[in-house]
Amino acid sequence: MGIFEKLTMRRYAATNLILGAMFINLLLFGGRLDMGEAFTAGLATGLGVGWLAFGIIGWIALKRPGRTWDERTATINAKAAAISFCILMLAASLMSIALRSKTLGVEWSAADLAGMIVNLGLASFGVSALIIRKRI
Amino acid sequence: MKNRVRECRQGLGLTQEQLAEQAGVSRQTIISIEGGRYDPSLPLALRLARLLGQRIEDMFIDEEE
């Protein structure tokens, strides 16, 4: 996220180019990976929204430095990342017990587990950031 | 930590938006500092003191003192 702090037009253009290439590649070749139509569509939507958000926030950061990213934002993100990490570690440790237990009989595939980790990480970071933003 | 940012800013007739623009931070950051919810870093505190024509020790007061 610190990318917004030292964003230059060249970095902005390069990042947009990379995100754009990833998005277009996913649209063109995503189907060939055979990940399932819904998953591919979800991934493309996420990547597209991320690209759009970077485009808008990055443009504002270039035109009005300090408006989208300053030390308070950095503090909020650092705290939210720390909380999210703790939640993820707790969930991972509980899941490692649950998945090994024959009594509980939880049968998750590696894809389910990876998806759960990503979603939990994003959700816990987002919720933590919102709460901290209200407090400071 | 207590601070006199609001008092000094109003004394100079600056809006929060103008001070934020000059200090290179968001208006929300100025609101949080004035409300005492966020303690700025040393570089930002020095910048605010300089912009408001004050010494840093007159602007930010440790509540324990």
N, CA and C atoms of all chains as a GROMACS GRO file, in nm:
protein
  603
    1MET      N    1   0.082  -0.121   0.000
    1MET     CA    2   0.000   0.000   0.000
    1MET      C    3   0.085   0.126   0.000
    2GLY      N    4   0.208   0.112   0.045
    2GLY     CA    5   0.299   0.225   0.047
    2GLY      C    6   0.331   0.277  -0.091
    3ILE      N    7   0.287   0.203  -0.192
    3ILE     CA    8   0.311   0.246  -0.331
    3ILE      C    9   0.251   0.385  -0.355
    4PHE      N   10   0.143   0.418  -0.286
    4PHE     CA   11   0.080   0.549  -0.307
    4PHE      C   12   0.163   0.663  -0.248
    5GLU      N   13   0.250   0.628  -0.155
    5GLU     CA   14   0.330   0.732  -0.088
    5GLU      C   15   0.434   0.791  -0.184
    6LYS      N   16   0.497   0.705  -0.263
    6LYS     CA   17   0.602   0.752  -0.352
    6LYS      C   18   0.564   0.727  -0.498
    7LEU      N   19   0.437   0.748  -0.528
    7LEU     CA   20   0.388   0.720  -0.662
    7LEU      C   21   0.434   0.828  -0.761
    8THR      N   22   0.491   0.784  -0.872
    8THR     CA   23   0.526   0.876  -0.980
    8THR      C   24   0.442   0.837  -1.101
    9MET      N   25   0.436   0.922  -1.201
    9MET     CA   26   0.357   0.892  -1.321
    9MET      C   27   0.408   0.765  -1.388
   10ARG      N   28   0.542   0.747  -1.385
   10ARG     CA   29   0.600   0.628  -1.449
   10ARG      C   30   0.556   0.500  -1.375
   11ARG      N   31   0.562   0.503  -1.240
   11ARG     CA   32   0.519   0.386  -1.163
   11ARG      C   33   0.370   0.361  -1.180
   12TYR      N   34   0.295   0.469  -1.186
   12TYR     CA   35   0.149   0.458  -1.204
   12TYR      C   36   0.118   0.390  -1.338
   13ALA      N   37   0.186   0.435  -1.442
   13ALA     CA   38   0.163   0.378  -1.576
   13ALA      C   39   0.208   0.231  -1.580
   14ALA      N   40   0.324   0.202  -1.521
   14ALA     CA   41   0.376   0.064  -1.523
   14ALA      C   42   0.283  -0.030  -1.448
   15THR      N   43   0.234   0.013  -1.331
   15THR     CA   44   0.144  -0.072  -1.252
   15THR      C   45   0.013  -0.095  -1.327
   16ASN      N   46  -0.039   0.012  -1.390
   16ASN     CA   47  -0.162  -0.003  -1.468
   16ASN      C   48  -0.143  -0.101  -1.583
   17LEU      N   49  -0.025  -0.094  -1.644
   17LEU     CA   50   0.007  -0.184  -1.756
   17LEU      C   51   0.009  -0.330  -1.709
   18ILE      N   52   0.074  -0.354  -1.594
   18ILE     CA   53   0.083  -0.491  -1.540
   18ILE      C   54  -0.056  -0.542  -1.502
   19LEU      N   55  -0.133  -0.458  -1.429
   19LEU     CA   56  -0.268  -0.501  -1.388
   19LEU      C   57  -0.357  -0.524  -1.510
   20GLY      N   58  -0.344  -0.438  -1.608
   20GLY     CA   59  -0.422  -0.452  -1.731
   20GLY      C   60  -0.388  -0.580  -1.805
   21ALA      N   61  -0.258  -0.609  -1.814
   21ALA     CA   62  -0.213  -0.731  -1.882
   21ALA      C   63  -0.265  -0.855  -1.810
   22MET      N   64  -0.261  -0.852  -1.675
   22MET     CA   65  -0.312  -0.965  -1.597
   22MET      C   66  -0.462  -0.985  -1.622
   23PHE      N   67  -0.536  -0.873  -1.622
   23PHE     CA   68  -0.681  -0.878  -1.641
   23PHE      C   69  -0.716  -0.934  -1.780
   24ILE      N   70  -0.648  -0.881  -1.882
   24ILE     CA   71  -0.678  -0.924  -2.020
   24ILE      C   72  -0.637  -1.071  -2.040
   25ASN      N   73  -0.522  -1.109  -1.982
   25ASN     CA   74  -0.478  -1.248  -1.991
   25ASN      C   75  -0.579  -1.343  -1.929
   26LEU      N   76  -0.633  -1.300  -1.813
   26LEU     CA   77  -0.731  -1.384  -1.744
   26LEU      C   78  -0.857  -1.400  -1.830
   27LEU      N   79  -0.899  -1.288  -1.892
   27LEU     CA   80  -1.018  -1.295  -1.977
   27LEU      C   81  -0.995  -1.385  -2.098
   28LEU      N   82  -0.874  -1.373  -2.155
   28LEU     CA   83  -0.846  -1.449  -2.278
   28LEU      C   84  -0.815  -1.596  -2.251
   29PHE      N   85  -0.734  -1.621  -2.147
   29PHE     CA   86  -0.686  -1.758  -2.127
   29PHE      C   87  -0.735  -1.825  -1.999
   30GLY      N   88  -0.815  -1.753  -1.918
   30GLY     CA   89  -0.864  -1.807  -1.791
   30GLY      C   90  -0.940  -1.937  -1.809
   31GLY      N   91  -1.018  -1.944  -1.915
   31GLY     CA   92  -1.099  -2.063  -1.943
   31GLY      C   93  -1.016  -2.188  -1.962
   32ARG      N   94  -0.898  -2.169  -2.022
   32ARG     CA   95  -0.812  -2.285  -2.052
   32ARG      C   96  -0.759  -2.353  -1.924
   33LEU      N   97  -0.754  -2.277  -1.814
   33LEU     CA   98  -0.706  -2.337  -1.688
   33LEU      C   99  -0.812  -2.427  -1.626
   34ASP      N  100  -0.935  -2.416  -1.678
   34ASP     CA  101  -1.046  -2.501  -1.635
   34ASP      C  102  -1.066  -2.497  -1.483
   35MET      N  103  -1.077  -2.375  -1.430
   35MET     CA  104  -1.093  -2.359  -1.284
   35MET      C  105  -1.240  -2.356  -1.245
   36GLY      N  106  -1.326  -2.364  -1.344
   36GLY     CA  107  -1.469  -2.351  -1.317
   36GLY      C  108  -1.513  -2.212  -1.359
   37GLU      N  109  -1.630  -2.205  -1.423
   37GLU     CA  110  -1.676  -2.078  -1.480
   37GLU      C  111  -1.696  -1.970  -1.373
   38ALA      N  112  -1.760  -2.011  -1.263
   38ALA     CA  113  -1.791  -1.914  -1.157
   38ALA      C  114  -1.663  -1.860  -1.093
   39PHE      N  115  -1.567  -1.950  -1.070
   39PHE     CA  116  -1.441  -1.907  -1.006
   39PHE      C  117  -1.365  -1.812  -1.098
   40THR      N  118  -1.358  -1.845  -1.227
   40THR     CA  119  -1.288  -1.760  -1.323
   40THR      C  120  -1.355  -1.623  -1.332
   41ALA      N  121  -1.489  -1.623  -1.333
   41ALA     CA  122  -1.562  -1.496  -1.340
   41ALA      C  123  -1.536  -1.413  -1.214
   42GLY      N  124  -1.536  -1.480  -1.098
   42GLY     CA  125  -1.510  -1.410  -0.972
   42GLY      C  126  -1.371  -1.351  -0.968
   43LEU      N  127  -1.274  -1.430  -1.016
   43LEU     CA  128  -1.135  -1.385  -1.018
   43LEU      C  129  -1.119  -1.264  -1.111
   44ALA      N  130  -1.184  -1.272  -1.228
   44ALA     CA  131  -1.176  -1.161  -1.325
   44ALA      C  132  -1.241  -1.036  -1.268
   45THR      N  133  -1.355  -1.054  -1.199
   45THR     CA  134  -1.423  -0.938  -1.139
   45THR      C  135  -1.334  -0.874  -1.033
   46GLY      N  136  -1.274  -0.958  -0.948
   46GLY     CA  137  -1.186  -0.907  -0.841
   46GLY      C  138  -1.068  -0.831  -0.899
   47LEU      N  139  -1.008  -0.888  -1.000
   47LEU     CA  140  -0.891  -0.825  -1.062
   47LEU      C  141  -0.932  -0.695  -1.132
   48GLY      N  142  -1.048  -0.698  -1.198
   48GLY     CA  143  -1.097  -0.578  -1.268
   48GLY      C  144  -1.127  -0.466  -1.170
   49VAL      N  145  -1.193  -0.500  -1.059
   49VAL     CA  146  -1.227  -0.399  -0.958
   49VAL      C  147  -1.099  -0.344  -0.895
   50GLY      N  148  -1.002  -0.432  -0.869
   50GLY     CA  149  -0.873  -0.389  -0.814
   50GLY      C  150  -0.801  -0.294  -0.907
   51TRP      N  151  -0.804  -0.325  -1.035
   51TRP     CA  152  -0.739  -0.239  -1.136
   51TRP      C  153  -0.807  -0.101  -1.140
   52LEU      N  154  -0.941  -0.104  -1.139
   52LEU     CA  155  -1.018   0.021  -1.141
   52LEU      C  156  -0.988   0.105  -1.016
   53ALA      N  157  -0.987   0.037  -0.899
   53ALA     CA  158  -0.960   0.108  -0.773
   53ALA      C  159  -0.820   0.169  -0.775
   54PHE      N  160  -0.722   0.092  -0.824
   54PHE     CA  161  -0.586   0.146  -0.831
   54PHE      C  162  -0.581   0.266  -0.926
   55GLY      N  163  -0.652   0.254  -1.039
   55GLY     CA  164  -0.654   0.363  -1.136
   55GLY      C  165  -0.705   0.492  -1.075
   56ILE      N  166  -0.817   0.483  -1.000
   56ILE     CA  167  -0.879   0.604  -0.943
   56ILE      C  168  -0.797   0.657  -0.826
   57ILE      N  169  -0.764   0.567  -0.730
   57ILE     CA  170  -0.690   0.611  -0.610
   57ILE      C  171  -0.551   0.662  -0.649
   58GLY      N  172  -0.487   0.591  -0.741
   58GLY     CA  173  -0.353   0.631  -0.787
   58GLY      C  174  -0.355   0.768  -0.852
   59TRP      N  175  -0.459   0.794  -0.932
   59TRP     CA  176  -0.470   0.923  -1.000
   59TRP      C  177  -0.486   1.036  -0.898
   60ILE      N  178  -0.571   1.012  -0.797
   60ILE     CA  179  -0.591   1.114  -0.692
   60ILE      C  180  -0.459   1.134  -0.616
   61ALA      N  181  -0.390   1.022  -0.586
   61ALA     CA  182  -0.262   1.031  -0.513
   61ALA      C  183  -0.158   1.110  -0.592
   62LEU      N  184  -0.162   1.098  -0.724
   62LEU     CA  185  -0.067   1.172  -0.808
   62LEU      C  186  -0.099   1.321  -0.809
   63LYS      N  187  -0.229   1.351  -0.820
   63LYS     CA  188  -0.270   1.491  -0.832
   63LYS      C  189  -0.272   1.563  -0.698
   64ARG      N  190  -0.310   1.491  -0.592
   64ARG     CA  191  -0.318   1.554  -0.459
   64ARG      C  192  -0.242   1.469  -0.359
   65PRO      N  193  -0.107   1.482  -0.354
   65PRO     CA  194  -0.028   1.399  -0.261
   65PRO      C  195  -0.073   1.420  -0.116
   66GLY      N  196  -0.079   1.310  -0.042
   66GLY     CA  197  -0.119   1.320   0.099
   66GLY      C  198  -0.267   1.304   0.121
   67ARG      N  199  -0.346   1.313   0.012
   67ARG     CA  200  -0.491   1.306   0.027
   67ARG      C  201  -0.539   1.162   0.044
   68THR      N  202  -0.481   1.071  -0.032
   68THR     CA  203  -0.524   0.932  -0.023
   68THR      C  204  -0.432   0.849   0.067
   69TRP      N  205  -0.307   0.892   0.080
   69TRP     CA  206  -0.211   0.813   0.158
   69TRP      C  207  -0.125   0.906   0.241
   70ASP      N  208  -0.136   0.895   0.372
   70ASP     CA  209  -0.047   0.971   0.460
   70ASP      C  210  -0.013   0.883   0.579
   71GLU      N  211   0.053   0.940   0.679
   71GLU     CA  212   0.100   0.855   0.788
   71GLU      C  213  -0.012   0.796   0.872
   72ARG      N  214  -0.128   0.867   0.879
   72ARG     CA  215  -0.241   0.810   0.953
   72ARG      C  216  -0.294   0.686   0.880
   73THR      N  217  -0.305   0.695   0.748
   73THR     CA  218  -0.350   0.580   0.668
   73THR      C  219  -0.252   0.463   0.685
   74ALA      N  220  -0.122   0.497   0.686
   74ALA     CA  221  -0.020   0.393   0.702
   74ALA      C  222  -0.035   0.325   0.838
   75THR      N  223  -0.065   0.405   0.943
   75THR     CA  224  -0.086   0.349   1.077
   75THR      C  225  -0.206   0.256   1.079
   76ILE      N  226  -0.316   0.302   1.016
   76ILE     CA  227  -0.439   0.220   1.012
   76ILE      C  228  -0.410   0.086   0.943
   77ASN      N  229  -0.342   0.093   0.828
   77ASN     CA  230  -0.314  -0.029   0.753
   77ASN      C  231  -0.220  -0.123   0.828
   78ALA      N  232  -0.121  -0.065   0.896
   78ALA     CA  233  -0.026  -0.148   0.972
   78ALA      C  234  -0.098  -0.221   1.086
   79LYS      N  235  -0.185  -0.148   1.156
   79LYS     CA  236  -0.259  -0.211   1.267
   79LYS      C  237  -0.355  -0.317   1.215
   80ALA      N  238  -0.426  -0.284   1.105
   80ALA     CA  239  -0.522  -0.380   1.048
   80ALA      C  240  -0.449  -0.505   0.999
   81ALA      N  241  -0.331  -0.486   0.940
   81ALA     CA  242  -0.253  -0.601   0.891
   81ALA      C  243  -0.209  -0.689   1.008
   82ALA      N  244  -0.171  -0.627   1.119
   82ALA     CA  245  -0.127  -0.704   1.236
   82ALA      C  246  -0.244  -0.785   1.293
   83ILE      N  247  -0.362  -0.722   1.302
   83ILE     CA  248  -0.480  -0.792   1.354
   83ILE      C  249  -0.519  -0.907   1.260
   84SER      N  250  -0.516  -0.877   1.130
   84SER     CA  251  -0.552  -0.978   1.030
   84SER      C  252  -0.456  -1.098   1.037
   85PHE      N  253  -0.328  -1.068   1.056
   85PHE     CA  254  -0.228  -1.176   1.067
   85PHE      C  255  -0.258  -1.264   1.188
   86CYS      N  256  -0.291  -1.202   1.301
   86CYS     CA  257  -0.322  -1.280   1.422
   86CYS      C  258  -0.445  -1.369   1.400
   87ILE      N  259  -0.549  -1.311   1.337
   87ILE     CA  260  -0.672  -1.387   1.309
   87ILE      C  261  -0.641  -1.505   1.216
   88LEU      N  262  -0.561  -1.478   1.113
   88LEU     CA  263  -0.524  -1.585   1.018
   88LEU      C  264  -0.445  -1.695   1.087
   89MET      N  265  -0.351  -1.658   1.173
   89MET     CA  266  -0.270  -1.758   1.244
   89MET      C  267  -0.358  -1.843   1.335
   90LEU      N  268  -0.452  -1.777   1.403
   90LEU     CA  269  -0.544  -1.849   1.492
   90LEU      C  270  -0.630  -1.946   1.411
   91ALA      N  271  -0.686  -1.896   1.300
   91ALA     CA  272  -0.771  -1.980   1.216
   91ALA      C  273  -0.690  -2.097   1.158
   92ALA      N  274  -0.568  -2.068   1.113
   92ALA     CA  275  -0.486  -2.174   1.053
   92ALA      C  276  -0.451  -2.281   1.156
   93SER      N  277  -0.420  -2.237   1.279
   93SER     CA  278  -0.385  -2.336   1.381
   93SER      C  279  -0.506  -2.421   1.421
   94LEU      N  280  -0.624  -2.357   1.428
   94LEU     CA  281  -0.746  -2.433   1.460
   94LEU      C  282  -0.782  -2.528   1.346
   95MET      N  283  -0.765  -2.479   1.223
   95MET     CA  284  -0.797  -2.562   1.107
   95MET      C  285  -0.702  -2.682   1.096
   96SER      N  286  -0.575  -2.659   1.131
   96SER     CA  287  -0.480  -2.771   1.121
   96SER      C  288  -0.517  -2.883   1.218
   97ILE      N  289  -0.576  -2.846   1.331
   97ILE     CA  290  -0.624  -2.948   1.426
   97ILE      C  291  -0.750  -3.015   1.371
   98ALA      N  292  -0.845  -2.929   1.326
   98ALA     CA  293  -0.973  -2.981   1.279
   98ALA      C  294  -0.956  -3.073   1.158
   99LEU      N  295  -0.865  -3.035   1.067
   99LEU     CA  296  -0.848  -3.114   0.944
   99LEU      C  297  -0.781  -3.250   0.971
  100ARG      N  298  -0.702  -3.254   1.080
  100ARG     CA  299  -0.635  -3.381   1.111
  100ARG      C  300  -0.725  -3.474   1.194
  101SER      N  301  -0.827  -3.414   1.256
  101SER     CA  302  -0.911  -3.493   1.346
  101SER      C  303  -1.002  -3.590   1.268
  102LYS      N  304  -0.993  -3.717   1.306
  102LYS     CA  305  -1.081  -3.816   1.242
  102LYS      C  306  -1.220  -3.809   1.302
  103THR      N  307  -1.228  -3.760   1.429
  103THR     CA  308  -1.357  -3.748   1.496
  103THR      C  309  -1.442  -3.640   1.430
  104LEU      N  310  -1.378  -3.524   1.404
  104LEU     CA  311  -1.454  -3.414   1.343
  104LEU      C  312  -1.487  -3.444   1.196
  105GLY      N  313  -1.398  -3.512   1.130
  105GLY     CA  314  -1.423  -3.553   0.992
  105GLY      C  315  -1.440  -3.439   0.893
  106VAL      N  316  -1.365  -3.330   0.913
  106VAL     CA  317  -1.372  -3.217   0.818
  106VAL      C  318  -1.291  -3.254   0.694
  107GLU      N  319  -1.355  -3.247   0.580
  107GLU     CA  320  -1.283  -3.284   0.458
  107GLU      C  321  -1.281  -3.167   0.361
  108TRP      N  322  -1.175  -3.090   0.373
  108TRP     CA  323  -1.158  -2.975   0.284
  108TRP      C  324  -1.046  -3.006   0.187
  109SER      N  325  -1.064  -2.962   0.064
  109SER     CA  326  -0.956  -2.978  -0.033
  109SER      C  327  -0.857  -2.862  -0.016
  110ALA      N  328  -0.740  -2.876  -0.078
  110ALA     CA  329  -0.640  -2.769  -0.069
  110ALA      C  330  -0.696  -2.640  -0.129
  111ALA      N  331  -0.777  -2.653  -0.236
  111ALA     CA  332  -0.836  -2.534  -0.300
  111ALA      C  333  -0.933  -2.464  -0.205
  112ASP      N  334  -1.014  -2.543  -0.130
  112ASP     CA  335  -1.107  -2.484  -0.033
  112ASP      C  336  -1.030  -2.408   0.075
  113LEU      N  337  -0.923  -2.472   0.124
  113LEU     CA  338  -0.844  -2.413   0.232
  113LEU      C  339  -0.775  -2.284   0.187
  114ALA      N  340  -0.718  -2.288   0.066
  114ALA     CA  341  -0.651  -2.169   0.012
  114ALA      C  342  -0.752  -2.056  -0.004
  115GLY      N  343  -0.870  -2.089  -0.054
  115GLY     CA  344  -0.976  -1.990  -0.072
  115GLY      C  345  -1.018  -1.930   0.061
  116MET      N  346  -1.031  -2.017   0.163
  116MET     CA  347  -1.072  -1.971   0.295
  116MET      C  348  -0.968  -1.876   0.352
  117ILE      N  349  -0.840  -1.908   0.334
  117ILE     CA  350  -0.732  -1.823   0.388
  117ILE      C  351  -0.734  -1.685   0.321
  118VAL      N  352  -0.750  -1.685   0.189
  118VAL     CA  353  -0.754  -1.556   0.116
  118VAL      C  354  -0.874  -1.473   0.160
  119ASN      N  355  -0.992  -1.537   0.164
  119ASN     CA  356  -1.113  -1.464   0.200
  119ASN      C  357  -1.108  -1.413   0.344
  120LEU      N  358  -1.059  -1.498   0.435
  120LEU     CA  359  -1.050  -1.458   0.575
  120LEU      C  360  -0.949  -1.344   0.591
  121GLY      N  361  -0.838  -1.353   0.520
  121GLY     CA  362  -0.736  -1.248   0.526
  121GLY      C  363  -0.791  -1.115   0.479
  122LEU      N  364  -0.859  -1.118   0.364
  122LEU     CA  365  -0.916  -0.994   0.309
  122LEU      C  366  -1.025  -0.938   0.399
  123ALA      N  367  -1.113  -1.026   0.445
  123ALA     CA  368  -1.226  -0.981   0.528
  123ALA      C  369  -1.178  -0.926   0.661
  124SER      N  370  -1.084  -0.998   0.727
  124SER     CA  371  -1.038  -0.951   0.858
  124SER      C  372  -0.960  -0.820   0.844
  125PHE      N  373  -0.884  -0.805   0.734
  125PHE     CA  374  -0.812  -0.680   0.712
  125PHE      C  375  -0.911  -0.565   0.690
  126GLY      N  376  -1.012  -0.590   0.606
  126GLY     CA  377  -1.110  -0.486   0.575
  126GLY      C  378  -1.188  -0.441   0.698
  127VAL      N  379  -1.237  -0.538   0.774
  127VAL     CA  380  -1.317  -0.505   0.893
  127VAL      C  381  -1.230  -0.433   0.997
  128SER      N  382  -1.108  -0.485   1.018
  128SER     CA  383  -1.017  -0.422   1.116
  128SER      C  384  -0.987  -0.278   1.075
  129ALA      N  385  -0.957  -0.257   0.946
  129ALA     CA  386  -0.925  -0.122   0.898
  129ALA      C  387  -1.042  -0.027   0.919
  130LEU      N  388  -1.164  -0.076   0.894
  130LEU     CA  389  -1.282   0.009   0.912
  130LEU      C  390  -1.298   0.048   1.059
  131ILE      N  391  -1.280  -0.049   1.149
  131ILE     CA  392  -1.297  -0.021   1.293
  131ILE      C  393  -1.189   0.077   1.340
  132ILE      N  394  -1.063   0.052   1.300
  132ILE     CA  395  -0.952   0.139   1.345
  132ILE      C  396  -0.971   0.280   1.288
  133ARG      N  397  -1.016   0.288   1.162
  133ARG     CA  398  -1.039   0.419   1.098
  133ARG      C  399  -1.139   0.503   1.179
  134LYS      N  400  -1.237   0.436   1.238
  134LYS     CA  401  -1.337   0.508   1.318
  134LYS      C  402  -1.278   0.556   1.450
  135ARG      N  403  -1.177   0.482   1.498
  135ARG     CA  404  -1.123   0.512   1.631
  135ARG      C  405  -1.013   0.616   1.631
  136ILE      N  406  -0.938   0.626   1.519
  136ILE     CA  407  -0.831   0.727   1.519
  136ILE      C  408  -0.850   0.830   1.407
  137MET      N  409  -0.172   1.264   2.431
  137MET     CA  410  -0.100   1.391   2.424
  137MET      C  411  -0.197   1.502   2.381
  138LYS      N  412  -0.192   1.613   2.457
  138LYS     CA  413  -0.277   1.727   2.422
  138LYS      C  414  -0.208   1.810   2.314
  139ASN      N  415  -0.284   1.884   2.238
  139ASN     CA  416  -0.218   1.973   2.142
  139ASN      C  417  -0.301   2.100   2.121
  140ARG      N  418  -0.233   2.200   2.067
  140ARG     CA  419  -0.301   2.329   2.045
  140ARG      C  420  -0.316   2.357   1.895
  141VAL      N  421  -0.324   2.252   1.815
  141VAL     CA  422  -0.329   2.268   1.670
  141VAL      C  423  -0.453   2.348   1.628
  142ARG      N  424  -0.569   2.311   1.682
  142ARG     CA  425  -0.694   2.380   1.643
  142ARG      C  426  -0.686   2.529   1.678
  143GLU      N  427  -0.641   2.555   1.802
  143GLU     CA  428  -0.631   2.693   1.851
  143GLU      C  429  -0.538   2.776   1.761
  144CYS      N  430  -0.420   2.720   1.730
  144CYS     CA  431  -0.322   2.793   1.648
  144CYS      C  432  -0.371   2.810   1.505
  145ARG      N  433  -0.437   2.705   1.453
  145ARG     CA  434  -0.488   2.712   1.315
  145ARG      C  435  -0.595   2.820   1.304
  146GLN      N  436  -0.687   2.819   1.401
  146GLN     CA  437  -0.795   2.918   1.398
  146GLN      C  438  -0.740   3.059   1.418
  147GLY      N  439  -0.634   3.068   1.498
  147GLY     CA  440  -0.569   3.198   1.520
  147GLY      C  441  -0.514   3.256   1.391
  148LEU      N  442  -0.470   3.168   1.301
  148LEU     CA  443  -0.415   3.214   1.172
  148LEU      C  444  -0.522   3.223   1.064
  149GLY      N  445  -0.645   3.184   1.100
  149GLY     CA  446  -0.756   3.190   1.004
  149GLY      C  447  -0.748   3.085   0.895
  150LEU      N  448  -0.682   2.972   0.926
  150LEU     CA  449  -0.670   2.864   0.827
  150LEU      C  450  -0.782   2.763   0.845
  151THR      N  451  -0.828   2.705   0.736
  151THR     CA  452  -0.925   2.596   0.746
  151THR      C  453  -0.846   2.465   0.761
  152GLN      N  454  -0.917   2.360   0.805
  152GLN     CA  455  -0.852   2.228   0.817
  152GLN      C  456  -0.800   2.183   0.681
  153GLU      N  457  -0.878   2.210   0.577
  153GLU     CA  458  -0.840   2.171   0.441
  153GLU      C  459  -0.710   2.241   0.398
  154GLN      N  460  -0.700   2.370   0.428
  154GLN     CA  461  -0.580   2.446   0.390
  154GLN      C  462  -0.458   2.396   0.466
  155LEU      N  463  -0.472   2.370   0.596
  155LEU     CA  464  -0.359   2.321   0.675
  155LEU      C  465  -0.316   2.182   0.626
  156ALA      N  466  -0.417   2.098   0.596
  156ALA     CA  467  -0.387   1.964   0.545
  156ALA      C  468  -0.310   1.970   0.414
  157GLU      N  469  -0.354   2.058   0.327
  157GLU     CA  470  -0.290   2.076   0.195
  157GLU      C  471  -0.143   2.118   0.214
  158GLN      N  472  -0.121   2.214   0.302
  158GLN     CA  473   0.016   2.264   0.324
  158GLN      C  474   0.105   2.161   0.392
  159ALA      N  475   0.043   2.080   0.480
  159ALA     CA  476   0.122   1.980   0.554
  159ALA      C  477   0.139   1.850   0.474
  160GLY      N  478   0.064   1.838   0.363
  160GLY     CA  479   0.075   1.719   0.280
  160GLY      C  480   0.008   1.596   0.339
  161VAL      N  481  -0.100   1.620   0.414
  161VAL     CA  482  -0.177   1.507   0.470
  161VAL      C  483  -0.324   1.528   0.437
  162SER      N  484  -0.407   1.428   0.472
  162SER     CA  485  -0.550   1.441   0.444
  162SER      C  486  -0.616   1.527   0.552
  163ARG      N  487  -0.734   1.581   0.517
  163ARG     CA  488  -0.808   1.663   0.614
  163ARG      C  489  -0.848   1.577   0.735
  164GLN      N  490  -0.877   1.449   0.709
  164GLN     CA  491  -0.916   1.358   0.815
  164GLN      C  492  -0.804   1.344   0.920
  165THR      N  493  -0.679   1.349   0.872
  165THR     CA  494  -0.565   1.340   0.964
  165THR      C  495  -0.561   1.463   1.056
  166ILE      N  496  -0.586   1.580   0.999
  166ILE     CA  497  -0.588   1.704   1.080
  166ILE      C  498  -0.702   1.696   1.182
  167ILE      N  499  -0.818   1.646   1.138
  167ILE     CA  500  -0.934   1.632   1.230
  167ILE      C  501  -0.898   1.540   1.346
  168SER      N  502  -0.831   1.427   1.314
  168SER     CA  503  -0.795   1.330   1.418
  168SER      C  504  -0.691   1.387   1.514
  169ILE      N  505  -0.596   1.464   1.462
  169ILE     CA  506  -0.493   1.525   1.548
  169ILE      C  507  -0.560   1.627   1.641
  170GLU      N  508  -0.644   1.713   1.583
  170GLU     CA  509  -0.711   1.816   1.664
  170GLU      C  510  -0.802   1.753   1.770
  171GLY      N  511  -0.862   1.641   1.735
  171GLY     CA  512  -0.950   1.573   1.830
  171GLY      C  513  -0.874   1.492   1.934
  172GLY      N  514  -0.742   1.486   1.922
  172GLY     CA  515  -0.659   1.414   2.018
  172GLY      C  516  -0.665   1.263   2.001
  173ARG      N  517  -0.718   1.217   1.889
  173ARG     CA  518  -0.729   1.073   1.867
  173ARG      C  519  -0.605   1.015   1.801
  174TYR      N  520  -0.528   1.102   1.738
  174TYR     CA  521  -0.408   1.055   1.669
  174TYR      C  522  -0.290   1.146   1.701
  175ASP      N  523  -0.181   1.084   1.746
  175ASP     CA  524  -0.058   1.160   1.773
  175ASP      C  525   0.031   1.154   1.649
  176PRO      N  526   0.063   1.271   1.592
  176PRO     CA  527   0.142   1.268   1.467
  176PRO      C  528   0.285   1.223   1.491
  177SER      N  529   0.351   1.182   1.383
  177SER     CA  530   0.493   1.146   1.392
  177SER      C  531   0.573   1.274   1.416
  178LEU      N  532   0.698   1.259   1.454
  178LEU     CA  533   0.783   1.376   1.480
  178LEU      C  534   0.796   1.466   1.356
  179PRO      N  535   0.822   1.408   1.236
  179PRO     CA  536   0.831   1.496   1.119
  179PRO      C  537   0.704   1.576   1.093
  180LEU      N  538   0.587   1.511   1.110
  180LEU     CA  539   0.461   1.583   1.084
  180LEU      C  540   0.436   1.688   1.193
  181ALA      N  541   0.469   1.653   1.316
  181ALA     CA  542   0.451   1.748   1.427
  181ALA      C  543   0.539   1.872   1.403
  182LEU      N  544   0.662   1.850   1.359
  182LEU     CA  545   0.753   1.962   1.330
  182LEU      C  546   0.699   2.048   1.216
  183ARG      N  547   0.646   1.979   1.113
  183ARG     CA  548   0.591   2.051   0.997
  183ARG      C  549   0.471   2.137   1.039
  184LEU      N  550   0.384   2.079   1.123
  184LEU     CA  551   0.267   2.153   1.168
  184LEU      C  552   0.308   2.272   1.253
  185ALA      N  553   0.406   2.251   1.340
  185ALA     CA  554   0.453   2.360   1.426
  185ALA      C  555   0.511   2.473   1.341
  186ARG      N  556   0.588   2.436   1.239
  186ARG     CA  557   0.649   2.537   1.153
  186ARG      C  558   0.541   2.613   1.074
  187LEU      N  559   0.443   2.537   1.022
  187LEU     CA  560   0.335   2.601   0.944
  187LEU      C  561   0.251   2.694   1.030
  188LEU      N  562   0.237   2.660   1.158
  188LEU     CA  563   0.153   2.741   1.246
  188LEU      C  564   0.236   2.842   1.326
  189GLY      N  565   0.365   2.849   1.296
  189GLY     CA  566   0.451   2.950   1.359
  189GLY      C  567   0.470   2.931   1.508
  190GLN      N  568   0.479   2.804   1.550
  190GLN     CA  569   0.494   2.774   1.693
  190GLN      C  570   0.616   2.686   1.716
  191ARG      N  571   0.660   2.677   1.841
  191ARG     CA  572   0.762   2.578   1.876
  191ARG      C  573   0.689   2.448   1.905
  192ILE      N  574   0.754   2.339   1.871
  192ILE     CA  575   0.686   2.208   1.887
  192ILE      C  576   0.645   2.181   2.032
  193GLU      N  577   0.728   2.223   2.127
  193GLU     CA  578   0.696   2.196   2.268
  193GLU      C  579   0.581   2.282   2.319
  194ASP      N  580   0.553   2.393   2.248
  194ASP     CA  581   0.438   2.475   2.287
  194ASP      C  582   0.310   2.422   2.224
  195MET      N  583   0.327   2.347   2.117
  195MET     CA  584   0.212   2.298   2.042
  195MET      C  585   0.162   2.162   2.092
  196PHE      N  586   0.255   2.076   2.129
  196PHE     CA  587   0.217   1.942   2.176
  196PHE      C  588   0.260   1.926   2.322
  197ILE      N  589   0.163   1.896   2.405
  197ILE     CA  590   0.189   1.891   2.549
  197ILE      C  591   0.164   1.750   2.602
  198ASP      N  592   0.268   1.695   2.666
  198ASP     CA  593   0.254   1.562   2.726
  198ASP      C  594   0.162   1.572   2.846
  199GLU      N  595   0.055   1.493   2.848
  199GLU     CA  596  -0.045   1.502   2.955
  199GLU      C  597   0.011   1.463   3.092
  200GLU      N  598   0.118   1.386   3.094
  200GLU     CA  599   0.175   1.341   3.221
  200GLU      C  600   0.254   1.453   3.289
  201GLU      N  601   0.292   1.554   3.211
  201GLU     CA  602   0.373   1.663   3.268
  201GLU      C  603   0.287   1.756   3.352
   0.00000   0.00000   0.00000
